[in-house]
Amino acid sequence: MSRFAARLPRKWVSRISEPAICLASAIVFFFLDILDVVMCVFFRAFDEFLEGKSSPCYCMEGGGTQEEEKRDLDSRECEPSDSLRGRKNVFREMGLLRLSPRIWSKEGAFRVGKRNRWSDCGCESCLSWMSSGSDSRLHVVVKEQQRARLENSSGETTVQNVIFIHGFLSSSSLWTETVFPNLSEHSKQNYKLFAVDLLGFGRSPKPSDCLYMLRDHLEMIEKSVILPFQVKSFHLVAHSMGCVIALALAAKYSDSVKSITLIAPPYFSSSKEDASLQALQKLATRRIWPPLLFGSAFMSWYEHLGRCVCFFVCRNHRTWESILKLLTGRRELHFLITDLTRHTHHSAWHTMHNVICGGARFLDKYLEILSAARVKIRVVQGTEDQVVPTECSHSMKVKAPEIELEIVPNADHNTVILGRAKDFTRDLESLWASASENVAEHVDVGQEVQK
């Protein structure tokens, strides 16, 4: 009887909490809708006053036209995500934002000035794109053993390449602080590792005249790693948002990629016409609880409120870092803290929508290409992941049954790597070795068939 009495309050709490959260969420996001419209007018005025021209935004209602939906998939890869214009806002739907058609016209919605915005940071890495221009490249950390390379009987090098791609609001430090220090001696001698800071993040350029499309990220990886280092074959390791870029890169180089490791991939079937909006609603549901989900929704649904946050936090990241160092007494902060602010609102906003949400339209196509090429794919995700639903990994397994799926108990979005760096690195090395053996077997079989 006492046990029943102890359980009764919890049952009532669970029944009451969900409706209460839904009601509170509706009220909070209603006022956020109002506030975002107000900030839209505010930034328009300040942009025109300080720069002589207002920055374009996506406040007009409506998404793509029927004519756009009939285009083939390849041409649509160059189009901005439907989620940029398809985000619901009560006051946008009322037509209040049509008061300024010159500013919010569709013609100018996808054009940005070739200058740094007044609300962005002016540090060296954030402005590097302005000095280097078209020659700008990503920041790449290369780890290679300084010794003579091994060669096989044909005189070709046997050192294999591995490209690491980080997730949203992260950098190459995710890999240099976890995987790189835990490599075995064998891997240090036989693998050349490339960890990139994606375009718009970390120490890489953050141009304001770029829409951070999936293709933009691919071209910069090609320009910064594949072409200058003459990478002919490689393994891929990616986390979260980086998984979308990794699948696109692997599909483009399906004959060159040996294996792919995807950690917490934001996979949503692209068979649905509104795949981009479905991805946005799944990853950034408009709820105030849990707090992590509220933060994602706040920054993903509200263009101008997100810009406010970036103005106070990202624009002054050096100041905040100095304050945190004084408070903690540390000379160096944890990379997870510093990576959160090493971007501009423009780079984060467009990458979120055009890569994570927009990329959802093409993931099934990429998986089909890789399945046909018999590329070995391994997916890893934690059971406590509150950023990417675990159903994403299970859905990917359903789409491509040959995928190796590992669900790590008691691990979240980050600790699936950070909390088990040694084991994670050993698993990577095992996959690289087995994938290389499979490639060698296929080559031998092919040669025998030709004979």
N, C-alpha and C positions, 0 to 999 in steps of 0.2 A: 504493500500500500504506500509506503514511504517513497519507494522508487517511482511509482506512478505519479505521486504528488510532485516529485522533483522534475519529472519530465514534462508535466503539464505546462508550466510557464514557458518553457522553450518552444513548445508547439504553438502556443498562442503568439509568442514573439515572432516566430517564423511566418505565421499567417498575417500578422499586422505589418511586419517590416517591409515586405515586397510592395503592397499597395502604397505605403507611406513613401518609399523610395521613388516609386513611379510618379506620385503626385508632386513630391518635392522637385524631381527632375524636370517635370513639365513646367513648373513655375520658374525654376532657375534658368532654364534654357529659353523661356519666353522673354525674360528680361535681358538675357545675353543677346538675343536676336535684336532687341531694341538698341542695346549698347553698341553692337557691331555696326549698325546703320549710322549711329552718331559718330563713331570713330572713322567711318568711311568718309563722311563729310569733313571731319577734322583733318585727316591726312590729305585730302584733296586740297584744302585751303593752305596747309603748311607746305605741301610739295610745290604748289604754284608760287607761294611767297618766297621760299628758299631756293628753289631750283628753276623757277620760271615755267614749269610744266608739271602737271599732276601725274603721278605714277598710275599706270593702268591697273584695274582690278577686275574681278570676276563677279561683280554684283548684279549683273543682268540675269534675269530668270531664264530657265530653259536650257536644254542640253543640245545634243547634235540633231541635225535635221534628218529626215528620212533618206534624203539623197546621200548623206554622209554614211548612214548605216549600210547602204548598198555597196559601198566601196569594198574592194578586196582587202584581205587582212594585212598584206604587206604595206599598202598605202596608209592604212589606219595606224600603223606603228609610229608614223610621224605626226599624228594628231594628238593634241592635249587630251587628258582624261575627261570623261563625261562627268566625273565627280566634281570638277572645278566649277561647273555651271549648274550641276544637278543638286547641289546642297540645298536643303529646304531652309527657308527663312520666312517667317510669317509676314514680315513687312516687305520683303522682296516680292512675294506673291501678290501683295496688295498693289504693287506697281509704284510704290513711293520712290523707288530709285530711278524712275524714268524722268525725274525732274531735270537731270543733267545729261542729256543724250550725247553731248560732245565728249564728255569725260568717259562715260561708260558705254560708248558705242562698241559694237562687236568688231569693227574694223581695227580698233586700236587695242583690243583686249589682250592680244598676244605679243605686243611689242614693248620693249623696255629700253630705256636709254643706255648708252654705252658710258656710264659713269657710276661712281659709287653713290648710293643714296645717303642723304643726310642722317637717316636713322640707323645706318649700318656702321660697323666698326671700321676704323681707319688704320688698323695695325698692318704690319708688313705682309703677313700671309694673306690677310683679307683683301689686300690691294695688289697682290702679285700679278693678277691677271691683267691689270692696267698697264704695267711696265713691259711684260713679256708678250702681250697681244696674242696673235695666232700661234706663237711658238710655246705657249704655256703648256706645262705637263703636270701630271699628278705627282704628289709627294709619294715616293716609293721606298720602302725599306727592303734592302736586298741582303739576304744571309747566305753566304757561300763559303765553304772551307777554302782557305788560302793554301792551295797545293795543286800539283799537277793533276789534271783530270784523267780519270781512267778511260781507256779506249778499248773497244772490242776488236775483233779480228779484221773488221772492215775499216778500222781507223776512225770510227765515229765515237763521240763522247757517250758515256753511259750515265752521266749525271742527269737526273730527271728534274723537271721544273714543277713547282707548286705555286699557284696563285691564290692568295687569301683575300677575301672581300668582306669587309665589315658591314654592320647593319646601320639602321637609322640612328642619327645623333651619336655616332661612334667614330672610331679611327683605326689605323693600323696598330695602335697600341693594344687593342684587344688580342692580337696574335703575338706581338713581340713580348708581351708580359705574361703570356700563358703557354703557348705552344713552343715558341722558339727556345726558351730556357730549359724545356723538358725533353728535347730531342735526344734520341740515342746517338751513340757515336757512329753507328752505321748510317743513320739518316744524315748526320752532319757531313759525312763523306760522300754521300750519294745523291743528295737532293739540294737543289738551289731554290730558295724560297723568296717569293715576292709578296710583300704585304703593302697594299695601296691605301692611301687616303682618297676616298671617292671625291669626285668633283663636287665642290661646295661644302666640304667637311674637312675637319682636321687642319693640316697644313697645306692642303691643296688649294688651287685658285677657286675663287667664289665670284664668277662674273655675274653682273646684273643684266647682261644682254643675252642670257641663256635661259631656256625653259626647262632645263634639266630633264629632258626626255630620256627614255630608256636608251635610245640610240646615241644620245650625247655621252652617257656614261660608258657605253661600249667603245665608242670611238676614242675616248680618252685613255681607256685601258689598253687599247691597241697601240695608240700613239706613245704611251708611257712605258709599256712592258713588252708586249708581243713583238712589235717592230724593232725597237732599238736593241733589245736583247736577243733578237732572232730566235724567239721561242717557237719551236716547231711542234712540240707536244707538251702536254701539261696535265696536272691534276688540279682540281678546283675545290676550295674549302670556303664556305660562305655561311654567314649568320643573318637570320631575320630578313630584313629588306634586301641584303646582299644576295640572298638566294634567288630572287627574281632576276637580278643582273647576271648571276652565275648561270642560270638556266638559259638566258638569252645568249650569253657568250658561248656556252657549250653547244647550243643548237647551231650557232653560226660556224663553229669549228668542230663539228661533230666527228670529223675524221682525225682530229688532233687531240681531243680530250680523252684522258685515260680513266679518270674516275671523278665523281662529284660527291662531296659531303655537304649536306644541307642541314643546318641547325635551326630549328624552329621556323620552317618556311611558311610565309603567309600565302598559302595556296587556296584559291577558290576557283572552282570549275568555270572555264570561260565559255561553256555551252549556253549560259544565260546571256540574253541580250544586254542586260544592265549589270554585267559582271563588275564594272568599276564601282558603281554605287553600292552593290552588294558587299564588296570588299570594305568600303568605307563604313558601312553600317555595322559590319561584323567587328572590325578592328577598333572603331571609335564610336561605339553606341552612346547615344545621348543620355547618359545616366550620371548621377552625382556620386554613386557608390558602385564599386570600390574607387578610391581616390585616383589610382593609376589610370583607370578607364575614363574618369572625368577629365583628367589632364590631357589624355589623348583626344577626347572629343572636343575639348576647348580649343586646342591648337589645330585640329584638323577641319573643324566646321567653320571657324571664325577667322577669316583672313586678316581683318584689321585689329581684332583683339590679340591675335597671335603676334602681329607686328608690334603692338604695344609691349608685350612681354619681351620680345627680342630687343626692342629699343632699350629697355632698362637692364636686361641681363646680358645678352650677347654683345651688344655694342660696348658694354663696360666690362667685358670678361676679364681683362687684365686687372682692373680694380678689385673685382670680386675675388679673384684668385689671390691677390695680395692680402686681402682681409682674412680670407680663410687660412692662409699660411700663418698669419699672426695669431689667429685664434687657436689653431691646432699645434702651433710650434713646429711645423714641418717645413722642410726646405722644398719638398716636392709633394704635390697633391696626387691623390689616386686618379688614374687616367679616366675612370668613369665620371668623375666630377668635371675635369677640364674638358672632356669631349662634349659634354652637354651644351656648352656655349660656343664651341668652335665652328660656327656656321652663321649665315645670314638668314633673315626671315625669308627672303626670296628663294634661296637655295633649298631650305628645308621645306617650305610650303610646296614648291613645284616638284621636288623629289618625292614627297609624301604622296601627292596626287598622281603625278605622271609615271612614277615607277611602281609604288606599292599598289595603288588602286588601278591605274591605267594598265599596268603590266598584267593584271588578272585576266585581261582579254586574250592573252597570248600563251598562257602557261600550258594549256592542254596541247597546243600546237608544238611547243618546245618539247614536251614530254614524248609526244609521238615521234618526233625526229630522233630523239636520243634513244628511244626504245628500238627503233629501226636500226640504229647504229650500234646497238648492244653495248651502250656505255654503262658502266657499273655505277649505280647511284645508291647512296646510303643516307637515310634521314634520321636525325636525332632530335628528340624534344623531351622536355621535362613535364612531369605530371602536374606541377604547380604553376605552369606558365599562365600568367594573367594578361600577357600582351598579345600573343597569338594563340587562338584556341587550339587545343590538341586535336580537334576534329580535322584541322587542316592537314596534319601529317597522315591521319588515317584515310582521308579522302584522296590524298596523293597516292597512297598505297593501293587503293581501289582502282584508280586510273591507270597505274602502272604496277601490276602485281610483282614484277621482278625486283622492285625496290626493296632494299634491306631497311627495315624499320626498327628503331630502338627507342622505347619510351623509358626514360630514366626516372625512377621514383624519387619523390621529395626534392626535385630540382625545378627551379623557375626559369624565366627567360634568359637570365644571365648566369646563374649558378650551374646551369647545365654544362657550361664551360669553366667558369671561374672556380666553382666548388670542387672540380675534379679534373684539374688541368693535366695531371700526370696520366691518369687513365684515359682521358680524352686523346692525348697525344699518342699513347700506345695504340689506341683504336685506329687513329689516322694512319699510323705507320703500317699497321696490319692491312688496311684497305689498299694503301698504295702498293704494297708488295704483291697482294693477290691480284690487283688490277693489272699490274705489269706482267705477271705470269700469264694471265688470260690473253693479253695482247700478244705475247710471244707465241702462245699456242695457236692463236688465230693466224699469225704470220706463217708459222711452220705448216699448218694445214693448207693455207693458200698456196705456198710454194710447192707442196706435194701435188695439189690438184693441177697446177700449171704444168708440172712434169708429166 
